[in-house]
Amino acid sequence: MKYNTFKEMKRTIAIMMLLLVAFAGQAQVKAKKLKPYLSTTTYSVPGMTSYVENAIAFDCRSAVYKEFEPGRFKATVEITTVFRKGEEATFSKVALDSPVVTDTANLSGAFIDQQRFSLDSGEYEMEISITDMNSGVALPSETITVNLDYPEDTPAVSDILLFDSFTKAETPSACTKSGFDFLPRVYPFYGANEDKLRFYAELYNSDKVYEDGQFLVNYFIETVESSTKMKNYYFSQRYDVKKVDILLNTIDIKDLPSGNYYLVVEMRDRSNNLICSNSCFFQRSNPEVTYDMGDLAGINVANTFVSEIDNIDTLRKYLRYIEPLCTEMERDYSVNLLKTDDALTMQQFLFNFWSARSPMNPKLAFDDYLAAVKRVNMSFKTTTFPGYRTDRGYVFLKYGQPDKIVESPSEPGAYPYEIWHYYTIGNQRNKRFVFMAKDASANNFQLIHSDVIGEVNNPRWQLEVYSRIYGQGYDQGVDQTEYEKGWGSHAGDLYNDPR
């Protein structure tokens, strides 16, 4: 295998702010298990190179601080990044120091490392390993797929960078973009007290569509669950064609309801034909904003497919069926609607729900979904619940049929488990779900881990699968994520390579 070494290109940013994450309790903080959060974006310099930018934020409270001068303390972490493509591997190793503190009893905020890596086009496996140098504790390495696909003669939108602030670069650094230095928002969560979503993207090769003239850039917010474009969050700008341009803007999200969203950026030609697009995920918590009753009150459902559903119990059943597809706001509204006997509003809600997802033929979408519910009710029912109320039923209805299912009903030392593999979920690639059953005879497989955004994520899932050997109370240590393999143990291998 051929190895290359990156020249060091990094910038350290101290952020004295509260992280927008609910960190674990005091026991975990005392254990000082480092808590990193990663954001990866890719860009191009047309005609020259492509590059990857990593921003990793570390919770100050999770790092071990060491006194290096009397009364002065700092944390140090080592970050090793390896990019693999075929038989070639390129790596970088850097040491990052936290801001110096004088009081380690009242730590708060985070410190961030930014690095840029210039790479040829192609698909890479990026492996990141992190060690707290003051404690000697190394975190399990994480590997993600990075695709650098920026053809020289084709328009493209870079990855979208969410950021908290930016300044004009007085002295450009390795991570300066378009003359600005950005403070990236590593964890894409916006709390109720935040009302601005700031973002940056680059637009490439619009001159390949027209030699002169203009093109259109749309940017909007849509729901993850249904790709529904949010009302009042759709914007357009006209640009003159050029080799490279930028989109640097702010969206007021004060009235955006709680939920999981994509921010989407599109390039379109003068005939409004889509040329290319890109998107990024973010979460919003805004409990003060609720479902708009006015959106339903004006809906006339006469002579529609829902007008034929007039039994209140059937309407309630159909409302429960669609829970896997609901946005957070729709789910909250539906739960409250189920407590009433308002059949008309239930009909209006159902019609609006399916019309938003399939404007051309909402009845066909409804019928297809009922067929899927019938299928999961037959396949995944337990002695206690119908199939649509089980974890496997929920995932099947939300994401569709998996591309591969690995079943392991009798592996030595393991509880029965299944691994579902999806090649594509929205703009996510190569995603998995792990289900486990304490009692296979009851057919009640529970979701214990997934790498899909917004789903249950448990790096220690293998320990749960193999806890049948030692019992649920057995713990191989707070840093242990993988079971020490014995004869016939395949869960980790099957997860990494479903077959």
Sequence and secondary structure as in RCSB ss.txt:
>XXXX:A:sequence
MKYNTFKEMKRTIAIMMLLLVAFAGQAQVKAKKLKPYLSTTTYSVPGMTSYVENAIAFDCRSAVYKEFEPGRFKA
TVEITTVFRKGEEATFSKVALDSPVVTDTANLSGAFIDQQRFSLDSGEYEMEISITDMNSGVALPSETITVNLDY
PEDTPAVSDILLFDSFTKAETPSACTKSGFDFLPRVYPFYGANEDKLRFYAELYNSDKVYEDGQFLVNYFIETVE
SSTKMKNYYFSQRYDVKKVDILLNTIDIKDLPSGNYYLVVEMRDRSNNLICSNSCFFQRSNPEVTYDMGDLAGIN
VANTFVSEIDNIDTLRKYLRYIEPLCTEMERDYSVNLLKTDDALTMQQFLFNFWSARSPMNPKLAFDDYLAAVKR
VNMSFKTTTFPGYRTDRGYVFLKYGQPDKIVESPSEPGAYPYEIWHYYTIGNQRNKRFVFMAKDASANNFQLIHS
DVIGEVNNPRWQLEVYSRIYGQGYDQGVDQTEYEKGWGSHAGDLYNDPR
>XXXX:A:secstr
 EEEE    EEEEEE S  SS    HHHHHHT   EEEEEEEEEETTTEEEEEEEEEEEGGGS  EEEETTEEE 
EEEEEEEEEETTEEEEEEEEEE   BS SSS  SEEEEEEEEEE SEEEEEEEEEEETTTTEE   EEEEEEE  
 TTS EE   EEEEEEEE SS  TT BTTEEEEE SS EE TT  EEEEEEEEE GGGT SSSEEEEEEEEEETT
T  EEEEEEEEEEEE  SEEEEEEEEE TT  SEEEEEEEEEE TT  EEEEEEEEEEE  TT    HHHHHT  
 TTSGGGG   HHHHHHHHHHTGGG  HHHHHHHHHHTTS  HHHHHHHHHHHHHHH SS HHHHHHHHHHHHHH
HHHHS  SSS GGGSHHHHHHHHH S SEEEEESS TT   EEEEEEEEETTEEEEEEEEE S GGGT  EEEEE
 STTS   TTHHHHHTHHHH TT    TT  S    TT  HHHHHHS  
